[in-house]
Amino acid sequence: MKEYPDEFKRGDVVVARYGWNDITKKPFEFLYEFAYYSATEGKCIVYNHGECNMQDAHCFEASNIRKATEEDLNEYYWGN
């Protein structure tokens, strides 16, 4: 079982990566707000910007998220 560090706190802005964009030739990346993760499942839950409910939540592999930097906030759009 892989353990994940406590580097993410609820409400942190993260960049989530998924799928493949044929135009840019790299994965899609959007901003979300971190909710929580399960070390046993290796998954994490993120929320749409300003929402904190399961209706506006998404699940990602924990390895596909990272903390957003100031540059990321200017470069990426918020996910829906």
HELIX and SHEET records of a PDB file:
HELIX    1   1 MET A   54  ASP A   56  5                                   3    
HELIX    2   2 ALA A   62  ASN A   64  5                                   3    
HELIX    3   3 GLU A   70  GLU A   75  1                                   6    
SHEET    1   A 5 ALA A  57  GLU A  61  0                                        
SHEET    2   A 5 LYS A  43  TYR A  47 -1                                        
SHEET    3   A 5 LYS A  26  SER A  38 -1                                        
SHEET    4   A 5 VAL A  13  ASN A  21 -1                                        
SHEET    5   A 5 ILE A  65  LYS A  67 -1                                        
END                                                                             
